[in-house]
Amino acid sequence: MATEPIKLTPGRLTATILYLLAYPFLILGLGGDRKWAEGWIFSTWFVTFCIATIVYLYFNDPALLAERYRRPGKDSGEQTWDRYFIYAIGIFFMAWFVVMPLDARRFDWSPDFPLWLVLTGALLLAGATYFMFRAYSDNTYLSPLVRIQAERQQRVVSTGVYGFVRHPMYLGAICLMLGAPLFLSSLGGLAIGVLMVALLIARIVGEEQVLVSGLEGYQEYRNKVKYRLIPHIW
């Protein structure tokens, strides 16, 4: 049975933006230091990127924006096994967000990282900005769920960053998960980030099996673009 399209309302979008605006208060509040420069920089970047992406999709690809609001459930068309990944990643993500400021600032569980590691984190966040935004702009079928979007006549996208690696959105997410704790100097956040990376890698394996069996032309795309995340590595 075809999955019904999601309809967005201005109220729902406004609620999302207000929710995102709470993140700087969460980061700085948990950190316990209103003068924490890295906390301000990261939270401002995160909120700006999320809101800019929503605004971009609202005007340029409302169908994808609606798809991004789709939630797991029996009527979503999602693979049943994927719901466990969605919930696990969500739990780890919130833990990651809470642990980083507690670790790096309030309780000083982690030592300050050397400047080169902090700068590496900043570069990874820049990479996250590029790969995630380009994934959104290049692929109108970028669902948060592992499912074949038959109701949208989903097809293989092989241009833009999808000609570089097969999963640029995951690559951007990995840059975020590892870059933020490096930038904020949080070993606890880095440990949780590594666990999330492992979950994403496992999810990619399952997702590709679904795409090969259910999306016409995906096997040919795999033959053309040989690497999932990092060229010449995997």
Legacy VTK file of the C-alpha trace (Angstrom):
# vtk DataFile Version 3.0
C-alpha trace
ASCII
DATASET POLYDATA
POINTS 234 float
0.000 0.000 0.000
1.360 3.419 -0.970
2.467 5.682 1.842
0.539 8.924 2.173
2.553 12.153 1.724
3.191 14.284 4.791
1.520 17.701 4.946
3.364 20.433 6.817
1.742 23.398 8.519
3.316 26.777 9.380
2.687 25.972 13.040
4.705 22.769 12.831
7.617 24.525 11.149
7.509 27.349 13.716
7.566 24.809 16.546
10.638 23.189 14.999
12.493 26.494 14.791
11.607 27.377 18.399
12.807 23.937 19.462
16.121 24.491 17.675
16.574 27.899 19.287
16.593 26.172 22.672
19.838 24.334 21.858
22.236 27.198 22.703
20.553 27.531 26.103
20.907 23.773 26.585
24.605 23.742 25.667
25.524 26.849 27.673
23.232 25.923 30.568
24.681 22.445 30.938
28.169 23.836 30.524
27.514 26.297 33.325
29.554 29.051 31.709
27.951 31.825 29.681
31.401 32.902 28.474
32.297 29.513 26.980
33.406 30.587 23.503
33.475 27.106 21.931
29.993 26.390 23.272
28.640 29.590 21.724
30.351 28.923 18.400
29.149 25.322 18.142
25.564 25.975 19.235
25.274 29.007 16.949
26.625 26.993 14.029
24.281 24.091 14.735
21.127 26.211 14.992
22.054 28.357 11.991
22.731 25.320 9.834
19.481 23.586 10.806
17.285 26.650 10.305
19.011 27.604 7.038
18.432 24.075 5.719
14.754 24.164 6.686
14.283 27.553 5.009
16.128 26.375 1.900
13.994 23.258 1.586
10.782 25.165 2.329
11.339 27.356 -0.726
13.244 24.957 -2.996
12.131 21.405 -2.190
9.018 21.279 0.022
8.455 17.607 -0.861
11.815 16.684 0.676
11.154 18.892 3.707
7.892 17.028 4.238
9.672 13.695 3.865
12.217 14.717 6.506
9.324 15.068 8.965
8.265 11.460 8.432
8.490 9.412 11.616
8.994 5.687 12.182
5.878 3.559 12.403
3.883 0.834 10.784
2.352 3.251 8.238
5.645 4.888 7.224
6.729 2.267 4.703
9.998 1.942 6.628
11.873 -1.306 7.021
10.924 -2.782 10.402
14.534 -3.305 11.493
15.343 0.333 10.813
13.100 1.555 13.633
15.548 0.160 16.168
18.361 2.095 14.526
16.304 5.308 14.495
15.471 5.061 18.189
19.019 4.048 19.168
20.584 6.894 17.189
18.090 9.360 18.713
18.932 8.255 22.248
22.669 8.397 21.614
22.321 11.815 19.949
20.620 13.333 22.985
23.194 11.733 25.295
25.946 13.145 23.057
24.475 16.640 23.278
24.107 16.484 27.068
27.453 14.853 27.860
29.640 17.225 25.825
29.019 20.426 27.842
28.984 18.549 31.165
32.261 16.861 30.267
34.083 19.732 28.609
33.031 22.632 30.819
30.908 22.099 33.925
32.798 19.165 35.460
36.047 19.279 33.430
36.130 15.501 33.100
38.262 15.882 29.975
41.454 17.948 29.709
41.552 20.782 27.216
42.502 19.349 23.814
45.563 20.726 22.018
44.869 23.432 19.470
45.468 21.135 16.494
42.706 18.775 17.669
40.304 21.680 18.211
41.077 22.957 14.711
40.582 19.431 13.351
37.140 19.484 14.957
36.390 22.821 13.303
37.433 21.426 9.917
35.196 18.388 10.441
32.257 20.687 11.245
32.966 22.557 8.015
32.898 19.203 6.217
29.615 18.373 7.924
28.133 21.630 6.639
29.211 20.893 3.080
28.287 17.230 2.794
24.962 17.428 4.638
23.739 20.520 2.794
24.827 19.176 -0.570
23.098 15.873 0.181
19.875 17.803 0.808
20.241 19.945 -2.296
21.315 17.093 -4.606
18.880 14.366 -3.514
15.168 15.107 -3.214
14.606 11.534 -1.947
16.794 11.926 1.158
14.416 10.298 3.627
15.335 9.916 7.314
13.940 6.371 7.089
15.124 3.319 5.186
12.273 2.928 2.718
11.564 2.954 -1.011
9.482 6.040 -1.847
7.209 4.500 -4.461
4.639 7.274 -4.005
7.265 9.793 -5.113
8.592 7.660 -8.001
11.993 7.469 -6.321
14.948 7.071 -8.656
18.697 6.749 -8.221
20.576 10.035 -7.750
24.166 9.842 -8.980
25.111 13.493 -9.541
26.693 16.117 -7.287
28.177 14.705 -4.094
26.509 11.375 -4.941
29.107 11.007 -7.669
31.784 11.208 -4.957
30.481 8.669 -2.418
27.184 6.787 -2.166
26.226 8.131 1.263
27.325 11.783 1.584
24.666 12.517 4.225
26.144 9.860 6.491
29.616 11.226 5.789
28.451 14.679 6.891
26.798 13.227 9.992
30.022 11.409 10.919
31.965 14.662 10.527
29.470 16.258 12.951
29.541 13.420 15.494
33.339 13.410 15.664
34.022 17.072 14.931
31.866 18.596 17.678
33.483 16.743 20.611
36.938 17.487 19.230
36.057 21.170 18.912
34.566 21.256 22.429
37.305 19.075 24.012
35.058 16.254 25.203
36.349 12.690 25.426
32.915 11.520 26.586
31.251 13.109 23.568
33.876 11.578 21.307
33.200 8.097 22.741
29.451 8.478 22.130
30.194 9.850 18.659
32.209 6.722 17.829
29.278 4.551 18.928
26.931 6.543 16.663
29.359 6.127 13.769
29.285 2.355 14.323
25.462 2.430 14.233
25.474 4.412 10.996
27.917 2.003 9.360
25.707 -0.949 10.300
22.661 0.933 9.001
24.377 1.632 5.674
24.921 -2.092 5.135
21.229 -2.834 5.681
20.073 0.180 3.677
22.103 -0.822 0.648
20.528 -4.278 0.651
17.095 -2.627 0.537
18.128 -0.253 -2.264
19.679 -2.991 -4.393
16.578 -5.165 -4.131
13.964 -2.414 -4.345
15.311 0.545 -6.340
15.858 0.121 -10.058
19.362 1.045 -11.169
20.975 1.049 -7.728
23.251 -1.895 -8.441
24.548 -0.116 -11.539
25.118 2.964 -9.407
27.126 0.870 -6.916
29.265 -0.383 -9.772
29.902 3.195 -10.894
30.448 4.853 -7.482
32.368 2.186 -5.628
32.785 3.723 -2.181
30.146 4.216 0.494
31.785 6.880 2.680
35.513 7.408 2.050
37.118 6.968 -1.388
39.629 4.099 -1.601
38.783 2.995 1.982
35.099 1.948 2.284
LINES 1 235
234 0 1 2 3 4 5 6 7 8 9 10 11 12 13 14 15 16 17 18 19 20 21 22 23 24 25 26 27 28 29 30 31 32 33 34 35 36 37 38 39 40 41 42 43 44 45 46 47 48 49 50 51 52 53 54 55 56 57 58 59 60 61 62 63 64 65 66 67 68 69 70 71 72 73 74 75 76 77 78 79 80 81 82 83 84 85 86 87 88 89 90 91 92 93 94 95 96 97 98 99 100 101 102 103 104 105 106 107 108 109 110 111 112 113 114 115 116 117 118 119 120 121 122 123 124 125 126 127 128 129 130 131 132 133 134 135 136 137 138 139 140 141 142 143 144 145 146 147 148 149 150 151 152 153 154 155 156 157 158 159 160 161 162 163 164 165 166 167 168 169 170 171 172 173 174 175 176 177 178 179 180 181 182 183 184 185 186 187 188 189 190 191 192 193 194 195 196 197 198 199 200 201 202 203 204 205 206 207 208 209 210 211 212 213 214 215 216 217 218 219 220 221 222 223 224 225 226 227 228 229 230 231 232 233
